[in-house]
Amino acid sequence: MTPAQIRLLDALAGTLPARAIVTDRDVIAPLETDWRGRWRGHAPLLFLPGSTAEVSAIVAAAAAIRVPLVPQGGNTSMVGGATPPADGSAAILSTRRMNAIRRLDADAGLVVAEAGLILSDLHVAALGVGRRFPLSLGAKGSAMVGGLVSTNAGGTQVLRFGTMRGLVAGIEAVLPDGQVHDGLAALKKDNRGYDLTQLLIGGGGTRGVATAATLRLVPAIAARAVAWVGLADPVAALALLRRFQAASEDVESFELLPAESLGAVLRHIPGTRAPLAGEHPWHALIEVTAADAAREPPAALIERVLAAALADGLVADATIAASEAQADAFWRIRESISEAERATGPAAQHDISVPVEAMPRFMIEAAAACEARFPGSSASGFGHLGDGNVHFHVRAPAGVDAQRWFAEEAPVVTRFVDDLVVAAGGSISAEHGIGQMKLGELERLSSRARMTALRAIKAALDPHGIMNPGKLVTLARGGAGE
């Protein structure tokens, strides 16, 4: 433990309960590594506050003594965004004990959830009052509200409901000096200047610690239908998506995956099976829901659109889930892709977006360009076609030394892919954030205006650079925080 961290503990003596301060290595060690196992740090000190007041006390003392803090929720970051630095200079501040639902108003369609509430628990609570929180992702059993806010999480329902930016109606947060921003009121209009709620969303814990959020709920699903479709290519997939969107506003998800991704799941995830009998180069997973039983049943809508698409030769084969269990099995395939591809071997993974209309051509041409540039590799993308966001993976040649490949080859691959994305008018981070993984690429590929603004905001709110150091943006050398 550093001398500054010892002084921090002395400063907080008598202020925090004993269970809010942890120095046990067996407890801290699992929190020092990211979900992918790519980023490893060291933190001799862990704070587990149980209230906003305790978070405020910790942050205020840390700011006064200049001890960096790494906010952490479920530790499911895909870009090393919640991993402490390796030098042991920072303490982890975990919000997992702050997991209460402070208020749940079904009539208003609002819930006030603390930062440590697990996403799947939020889903259950909302359904208990006939509502739902319309954001889901593969890590829903461990991802927490604070992390979803700080990363502006997306997931599989962005097509209809948008990212966390559109689902957050207010935020309570502790700013880097320890002051509490109480912005939980769900105001329809608030014209008092800069929108602090939106400023904190997507900040990756670099501008403050979200302690609670007011979230928007939607009516519970009265009926849903899920289909699995075999397609020739992403161009056909986008054409099919447009047909569904023309037919109804109830299309909730439209996920696209190549045969390679399906094959990886079937090989590595026990209990999975191919939804269709034949072989197809591409597959689409489509979900249509209805909150009003008076509307056209989702299954009838899907059957109607798919029948015309089959007749026109737009799709090769399709099946509609005959039960909720089968629908869940289809979704399990989609949600297991990351786990399956991790088991396949080393890969440079990119969470990117380009304009929706450009995505089909990008997926095809970028994969071909990567395979030509890096012989022996294989490349493909999967994900949220409808909002122009796919997870584009370039897998290493068979038999390579994974550690060497990640150190020497993967950065070259990533620069190549990111250049393709920028040339297509896209973003190198669609929903996972920047973290520490994309820090250099953000700097390399962003305009001077963007980086100037990001640094100015960081320096204004966190002049000593104590909040999640080394993530998203660093302050200029020789300036505040150095």
PATORPA-409086 format. One line per 4 residues: their letters; for each residue x negated, y negated, z of C-alpha. Coordinates in Angstrom, 2 decimals. Each point is the difference from the previous one (the first is absolute). Example, Ala and Ser with C-alpha at 12.3 -4.5 7.8 and 13.67 -1.06 7.14 Angstrom:
BEGIN
as = -12.30/4.50/7.80 ~ -1.37/-3.44/-0.66;
# end
This chain:
BEGIN
mtpa = 0.00/0.00/0.00 ~ -1.34/-3.43/-0.92 ~ -0.58/-2.72/2.62 ~ 2.84/-2.02/-1.56;
qirl = 2.39/2.95/0.31 ~ -0.96/0.41/3.66 ~ 0.76/-3.68/0.57 ~ 3.34/0.49/-1.76;
ldal = 0.93/2.80/2.40 ~ -0.98/-2.18/2.93 ~ 2.14/-2.82/-1.34 ~ 3.02/2.30/-0.33;
agtl = -0.44/1.64/3.41 ~ 3.27/-0.25/1.90 ~ 1.85/-1.19/-3.10 ~ 0.53/3.34/-1.74;
para = 1.20/3.29/1.47 ~ -2.58/2.78/0.10 ~ 1.63/1.98/-2.81 ~ -0.43/-2.96/-2.37;
ivtd = -3.81/0.34/0.08 ~ -1.66/3.16/-1.34 ~ -3.70/0.84/-0.13 ~ 0.35/3.79/-0.26;
rdvi = -1.88/1.13/-3.14 ~ 2.33/2.96/-0.53 ~ 2.94/-2.40/-0.30 ~ -1.75/-2.62/-2.11;
aple = -1.91/2.23/-2.44 ~ 3.02/1.04/-2.16 ~ 0.83/-3.68/-0.52 ~ -3.44/-0.81/-1.41;
tdwr = 0.58/1.85/-3.28 ~ 2.52/-0.82/-2.71 ~ 2.64/2.41/-1.30 ~ -2.06/0.95/-3.05;
grwr = -3.17/0.56/1.98 ~ -1.84/-2.50/-2.19 ~ -0.57/-2.74/2.58 ~ -1.57/0.55/3.40;
ghap = -0.68/-2.59/2.66 ~ -0.74/-0.23/3.69 ~ 1.94/-1.71/2.78 ~ -0.99/0.48/3.65;
llfl = 3.22/-1.63/1.18 ~ 3.68/0.54/-0.75 ~ 2.87/-2.23/1.13 ~ 3.51/1.46/0.26;
pgst = 2.25/-2.94/0.89 ~ 3.60/0.66/0.92 ~ 1.42/-3.46/-0.65 ~ -0.49/-3.14/-2.04;
aevs = -1.21/-1.77/3.13 ~ -2.75/2.60/0.42 ~ -1.01/-0.36/-3.66 ~ -0.16/-3.76/0.48;
aiva = -2.23/0.35/3.06 ~ -2.37/2.37/-1.82 ~ -0.28/-2.17/-3.10 ~ -0.45/-3.25/1.95;
aaaa = -2.79/1.51/2.09 ~ -1.65/1.58/-3.05 ~ 0.09/-3.34/-1.83 ~ -1.59/-1.80/2.94;
irvp = -2.81/2.57/0.29 ~ -0.27/0.62/-3.78 ~ 0.72/3.73/0.07 ~ 1.39/1.24/-3.34;
lvpq = 3.26/1.96/0.06 ~ 1.27/2.58/-2.47 ~ 3.82/0.23/0.10 ~ 1.18/3.55/-0.59;
ggnt = 3.35/1.76/-0.20 ~ 0.37/3.47/-1.48 ~ -3.48/-0.14/-1.57 ~ 1.37/1.04/-3.39;
smvg = -1.83/-2.65/-2.02 ~ -1.15/1.20/-3.41 ~ -2.69/-2.69/-0.33 ~ -1.79/0.09/3.34;
gatp = 2.08/-2.91/1.24 ~ 0.30/1.18/3.62 ~ -3.47/1.49/0.52 ~ -2.40/-1.81/2.35;
padg = -3.45/-1.09/-1.18 ~ -2.83/2.48/0.52 ~ -2.08/-2.22/2.27 ~ 2.33/0.36/3.00;
saai = 0.52/-3.74/0.29 ~ 3.81/0.18/-0.20 ~ 2.72/1.40/2.22 ~ 3.08/1.74/-1.37;
lstr = 3.34/-1.54/0.91 ~ 2.68/2.63/-0.51 ~ 3.68/-0.93/0.12 ~ 1.23/3.61/0.27;
rmna = 1.35/-0.50/3.53 ~ 2.20/-2.84/-1.26 ~ 2.57/2.24/-1.67 ~ 3.37/-1.29/1.16;
irrl = 3.01/-1.08/-1.99 ~ 0.90/-3.28/1.65 ~ 3.25/-0.55/-1.86 ~ 2.00/1.90/-2.60;
dada = 2.93/-1.85/-1.55 ~ 1.86/2.14/-2.50 ~ 2.46/-2.76/-0.93 ~ -2.77/-2.48/-0.78;
glvv = -2.13/2.69/-1.63 ~ -3.02/-0.91/2.11 ~ -2.34/1.80/2.38 ~ -2.72/-1.49/2.18;
aeag = -2.71/2.65/0.22 ~ -3.30/-0.15/1.84 ~ -3.23/0.51/-1.90 ~ -0.68/3.50/1.31;
lils = 3.33/1.49/-1.06 ~ -0.57/2.91/-2.38 ~ 1.76/-0.35/-3.34 ~ 1.84/3.33/0.22;
dlhv = 1.33/-0.96/3.45 ~ 1.28/-3.26/-1.48 ~ 1.77/2.00/-2.70 ~ 1.73/2.17/2.62;
aalg = 1.07/-2.98/2.12 ~ 1.48/-1.85/-2.96 ~ 1.94/3.05/-1.19 ~ 1.42/0.33/3.50;
vgrr = 2.01/-3.19/-0.58 ~ 0.89/0.67/-3.62 ~ -2.86/-1.99/-1.49 ~ -3.41/0.78/-1.43;
fpls = -3.35/-1.66/-0.42 ~ -0.70/0.35/-3.75 ~ -3.74/0.54/0.00 ~ -1.60/3.40/0.08;
lgak = -3.42/1.46/-0.72 ~ -1.94/3.20/0.47 ~ -1.45/-1.12/3.34 ~ 3.40/-0.85/1.49;
gsam = -0.63/2.33/2.93 ~ -3.00/-2.01/1.18 ~ 0.11/-3.42/-1.71 ~ 1.18/-2.76/2.33;
vggl = 1.94/-3.22/-0.49 ~ -2.98/-2.24/0.71 ~ -2.10/1.74/-2.62 ~ 2.80/-0.15/-2.54;
vstn = 0.25/-3.74/0.56 ~ -3.74/-0.65/-0.08 ~ -0.45/1.92/-3.26 ~ 3.23/-1.14/-1.68;
aggt = 0.80/3.69/-0.48 ~ 1.89/1.18/-3.05 ~ 0.99/3.63/-0.36 ~ 2.48/1.78/-2.18;
qvlr = 3.02/-2.34/0.27 ~ -1.62/-3.25/-1.12 ~ 1.81/0.32/-3.32 ~ 3.28/-0.90/1.69;
fgtm = -0.85/-1.67/3.29 ~ -3.45/-1.52/-0.41 ~ -3.09/0.13/2.23 ~ -0.22/-0.93/3.68;
rglv = -0.06/-3.68/-1.01 ~ 3.62/0.32/-1.02 ~ 1.01/2.08/3.03 ~ -1.53/-2.13/2.76;
agie = 2.32/-2.71/1.28 ~ -2.28/-1.21/2.78 ~ -3.22/0.73/1.87 ~ -1.37/-0.32/3.49;
avlp = -3.80/-0.11/-0.01 ~ -2.95/-0.91/2.16 ~ -2.27/-2.42/-1.83 ~ -3.81/0.24/0.19;
dgqv = -0.21/-2.47/2.92 ~ 2.55/1.95/2.06 ~ 3.00/-2.24/-0.67 ~ 3.27/1.80/-0.73;
hdgl = 1.91/-0.84/-3.16 ~ 3.67/0.76/0.70 ~ 1.55/0.22/-3.45 ~ 2.47/2.84/0.53;
aalk = 3.13/-2.06/-0.76 ~ 1.46/1.18/-3.30 ~ 0.66/-3.43/-1.45 ~ 1.46/-0.24/-3.49;
kdnr = -1.52/-3.45/-0.37 ~ -3.08/-1.39/1.72 ~ -1.81/-2.89/-1.67 ~ -2.55/-0.93/2.67;
gydl = -2.98/0.31/-2.31 ~ -2.19/3.02/-0.67 ~ 1.77/3.34/0.49 ~ -1.99/1.56/2.83;
tqll = 1.92/3.27/-0.28 ~ -1.08/0.48/-3.60 ~ -3.52/-1.16/0.83 ~ -0.34/2.79/2.57;
iggg = 1.45/2.71/-2.24 ~ -2.74/1.68/-1.99 ~ -2.78/-1.59/2.06 ~ -1.43/3.33/1.10;
gtrg = -0.30/-1.18/3.59 ~ -2.49/-2.70/-0.98 ~ 2.27/-2.92/0.92 ~ 1.61/1.35/3.16;
vata = 1.58/3.02/1.63 ~ 3.63/0.71/-0.90 ~ 1.76/1.10/3.19 ~ 3.59/0.27/-1.27;
atlr = 2.03/-0.59/-3.13 ~ 3.61/-0.66/-0.89 ~ 0.80/2.37/-2.85 ~ 2.88/0.13/-2.44;
lvpa = 2.18/3.09/-0.09 ~ 2.33/1.19/-2.75 ~ 3.10/2.22/0.13 ~ -0.63/3.69/0.48;
iaar = 0.19/2.22/-3.04 ~ 3.42/1.50/-0.68 ~ -1.29/2.18/-2.81 ~ -3.22/0.59/-1.87;
avaw = -1.28/2.10/-2.86 ~ -3.58/0.88/-0.88 ~ -1.20/1.19/-3.39 ~ -3.26/1.39/-1.34;
vgla = -0.72/-0.67/-3.67 ~ -2.63/1.31/-2.41 ~ -1.31/-2.57/-2.48 ~ -2.52/-0.35/-2.80;
dpva = -1.71/-3.18/1.21 ~ 0.35/-3.19/2.08 ~ 1.53/-1.84/-2.96 ~ 2.95/2.38/0.07;
alal = 0.16/-0.37/3.79 ~ 0.37/-3.77/-0.18 ~ 2.66/0.30/-2.68 ~ 1.89/2.40/2.26;
lrrf = -0.33/-2.39/2.95 ~ 1.46/-2.82/-2.07 ~ 2.99/2.19/-0.88 ~ 0.64/0.72/3.66;
qaas = -0.30/-3.66/0.95 ~ 2.42/-0.97/-2.77 ~ 2.47/2.58/1.29 ~ -0.08/-0.93/3.69;
edve = -1.62/-2.19/2.65 ~ -0.05/2.99/2.35 ~ -3.26/1.47/-1.33 ~ -2.14/0.05/3.12;
sfel = -3.17/1.82/-1.04 ~ -1.71/0.91/-3.24 ~ -3.32/1.75/0.59 ~ -2.26/1.16/-2.82;
lpae = -2.66/2.70/0.29 ~ -2.15/1.90/-2.49 ~ -0.30/3.77/-0.24 ~ -3.41/-0.21/1.74;
slga = 1.56/-1.42/3.16 ~ 2.81/2.55/0.06 ~ -2.55/2.77/-0.50 ~ -2.11/-1.24/2.91;
vlrh = 3.02/0.08/2.31 ~ 1.01/3.50/-1.10 ~ -3.55/1.26/0.60 ~ -0.68/-1.63/3.34;
ipgt = 3.31/-0.60/1.78 ~ 1.60/3.23/1.30 ~ 3.68/0.50/-0.65 ~ 0.25/-2.25/-3.06;
rapl = 1.28/1.17/-3.37 ~ 0.39/-1.53/-3.43 ~ 3.47/-1.54/-0.47 ~ 0.10/0.89/-3.73;
ageh = -0.73/3.30/-1.69 ~ -2.04/-1.35/-2.91 ~ -3.24/-1.94/-0.32 ~ 0.25/-3.75/-0.49;
pwha = -2.74/-2.64/-0.29 ~ 1.87/-2.46/2.21 ~ 2.73/0.12/2.63 ~ 2.40/-2.53/1.48;
liev = 1.71/0.17/3.39 ~ 3.16/-2.08/0.05 ~ 2.30/-0.83/2.91 ~ 3.34/-1.76/-0.27;
taad = 1.97/-0.90/3.13 ~ 3.36/-1.50/0.84 ~ 1.11/-1.63/3.23 ~ 3.61/-0.23/-1.20;
aare = 1.82/3.26/-0.60 ~ 2.25/-1.80/-2.50 ~ -2.86/-0.49/-2.45 ~ -0.91/2.50/-2.67;
ppaa = -1.57/3.00/1.77 ~ -3.80/-0.09/-0.39 ~ -0.08/3.56/-1.36 ~ 2.54/-0.92/-2.68;
lier = -2.01/-3.07/-0.98 ~ -3.24/1.97/-0.27 ~ 1.70/2.75/-2.00 ~ 1.51/-2.54/-2.38;
vlaa = -3.28/-1.83/-0.66 ~ -2.07/3.15/-0.28 ~ 2.46/1.69/-2.36 ~ -0.37/-2.86/-2.47;
alad = -3.78/-0.06/0.43 ~ -0.24/3.74/-0.63 ~ 2.18/-0.33/-3.08 ~ -2.23/-2.79/-1.31;
glva = -3.19/1.98/0.67 ~ -1.25/-2.56/2.50 ~ -0.48/2.66/2.68 ~ -0.97/3.64/-0.42;
dati = 1.69/1.54/3.03 ~ 1.63/-1.07/3.25 ~ 1.64/1.34/3.12 ~ 2.12/-1.63/2.67;
aase = -0.53/1.16/3.57 ~ 2.87/2.27/1.01 ~ -0.36/-0.70/3.74 ~ -1.61/-2.36/2.47;
aqad = -2.62/2.66/0.67 ~ -0.94/0.14/-3.66 ~ -0.06/-3.79/-0.22 ~ -2.36/-0.10/2.98;
afwr = -2.15/2.65/-1.69 ~ -0.32/-2.22/-3.08 ~ -1.04/-2.92/2.19 ~ -2.45/2.15/1.92;
ires = -1.90/0.54/-3.25 ~ -0.28/-3.73/-0.58 ~ -0.97/-0.80/3.58 ~ -2.65/2.74/0.07;
isea = -2.00/-1.21/-3.01 ~ -2.57/-1.94/2.03 ~ -0.58/2.96/2.32 ~ -0.26/2.40/-2.94;
erat = -2.41/-2.16/-1.96 ~ -2.16/-0.45/3.07 ~ -0.28/3.80/0.15 ~ -0.88/0.13/-3.71;
gpaa = -3.31/-1.81/0.45 ~ -1.57/-3.45/0.00 ~ 1.75/-2.72/-1.96 ~ -0.15/-3.76/-0.40;
qhdi = 3.53/-1.06/0.92 ~ 1.52/-3.28/-1.09 ~ 3.28/-1.59/1.07 ~ 0.68/-2.30/-2.92;
svpv = 2.79/-1.88/-1.73 ~ 0.52/-1.42/-3.46 ~ 3.14/-1.47/-1.60 ~ 2.64/2.72/-0.20;
eamp = 0.30/-0.10/-3.79 ~ -3.77/0.43/-0.34 ~ -0.29/2.90/2.45 ~ 0.69/2.95/-2.37;
rfmi = -2.72/-1.05/-2.44 ~ -2.36/-0.82/2.85 ~ 0.41/3.45/1.59 ~ -0.84/1.74/-3.26;
eaaa = -2.78/-2.27/-1.23 ~ -1.71/-0.53/3.35 ~ -0.15/3.75/0.65 ~ -1.53/0.62/-3.43;
acea = -2.49/-2.84/0.50 ~ -1.13/1.34/3.37 ~ -0.44/3.55/-1.26 ~ -2.06/-1.28/-2.95;
rfpg = -2.13/-2.27/2.18 ~ -0.59/2.61/2.73 ~ -0.45/3.43/-1.65 ~ 1.32/2.91/2.01;
ssas = 2.45/-2.14/1.96 ~ 3.78/0.14/-0.28 ~ 2.30/-2.96/0.48 ~ 3.73/-0.52/0.43;
gfgh = 2.49/-2.18/1.81 ~ 3.17/0.68/1.95 ~ 2.50/-2.04/1.93 ~ 2.51/-2.78/-0.18;
lgdg = 0.52/-0.63/-3.71 ~ 2.99/-2.27/0.54 ~ -1.98/-2.63/1.89 ~ -3.18/0.31/-2.04;
nvhf = -2.04/1.61/2.78 ~ -1.85/3.29/-0.43 ~ -2.74/1.78/1.88 ~ -2.69/0.51/-2.60;
hvra = -2.51/2.72/0.88 ~ -3.25/0.86/-1.74 ~ -1.10/3.42/1.20 ~ -3.67/0.93/0.14;
pagv = -1.45/2.70/-2.25 ~ 0.13/3.50/1.45 ~ -2.85/1.03/2.25 ~ -1.33/-3.44/0.90;
daqr = -1.33/-0.84/3.45 ~ 2.90/-1.98/1.45 ~ -2.07/-2.23/2.26 ~ -2.41/-0.94/-2.78;
wfae = 2.83/-0.55/-2.49 ~ 1.90/-2.31/2.35 ~ -3.16/-1.98/0.71 ~ -1.38/-0.27/-3.55;
eapv = 2.69/0.69/-2.59 ~ 3.34/-0.99/1.54 ~ -0.89/-3.74/0.25 ~ -0.88/-0.03/-3.70;
vtrf = 3.28/1.74/-0.82 ~ 1.95/-2.46/2.10 ~ -1.59/-3.02/-1.68 ~ 0.89/1.48/-3.38;
vddl = 3.63/0.67/0.99 ~ 0.40/-3.39/1.66 ~ -1.28/-1.75/-3.12 ~ 2.64/1.85/-2.03;
vvaa = 2.69/-1.06/2.47 ~ -0.98/-3.67/-0.07 ~ -0.20/0.06/-3.81 ~ 3.61/1.24/0.02;
ggsi = 1.08/-2.89/2.22 ~ 0.34/2.16/3.08 ~ -1.00/0.23/3.66 ~ -2.63/2.25/1.56;
saeh = 2.21/0.42/3.09 ~ 3.71/0.54/-0.41 ~ 1.07/1.29/3.41 ~ -2.94/1.32/2.04;
gigq = -1.69/-3.34/0.61 ~ -3.68/-0.95/-0.24 ~ -1.40/1.24/3.31 ~ -3.74/0.55/-0.23;
mklg = 0.14/2.30/-3.00 ~ 0.89/-2.73/-2.51 ~ -1.68/-2.96/1.65 ~ -2.77/-0.29/-2.59;
eler = 2.28/0.56/-2.97 ~ 2.44/-2.66/1.21 ~ -2.90/-2.44/0.14 ~ -1.36/1.03/-3.40;
lssr = 3.28/-0.12/-1.89 ~ 1.94/-2.82/1.67 ~ 0.05/-3.58/-1.11 ~ -1.92/-2.60/1.97;
armt = 3.32/-1.63/0.88 ~ 1.37/3.21/1.56 ~ -3.10/0.68/2.08 ~ -0.26/-3.61/1.13;
alra = 3.61/0.08/1.21 ~ -0.40/3.37/1.75 ~ -3.13/-1.13/1.82 ~ 1.56/-3.32/0.98;
ikaa = 3.02/1.74/1.54 ~ -2.22/2.50/1.81 ~ -2.30/-2.72/1.35 ~ 2.90/-2.18/1.13;
ldph = 1.77/2.74/1.96 ~ -3.04/2.02/1.08 ~ -3.01/-2.36/0.09 ~ -2.11/2.43/2.03;
gimn = 0.75/2.94/-2.30 ~ 1.11/2.34/2.79 ~ 3.08/1.49/-1.68 ~ -0.72/3.23/-1.87;
pgkl = -3.48/-1.02/-1.21 ~ -1.20/1.23/-3.36 ~ 3.49/0.47/-1.42 ~ 1.81/-1.87/-2.80;
vtla = -2.21/-3.08/0.03 ~ -3.17/-1.09/1.76 ~ -0.89/-3.55/0.93 ~ -2.83/-1.67/-1.90;
rgga = -3.45/0.67/1.43 ~ -1.03/-2.76/2.31 ~ 3.58/-1.09/0.57 ~ 2.46/0.71/2.77;
ge = -0.10/3.51/1.32 ~ -3.64/0.63/-0.91;
# end
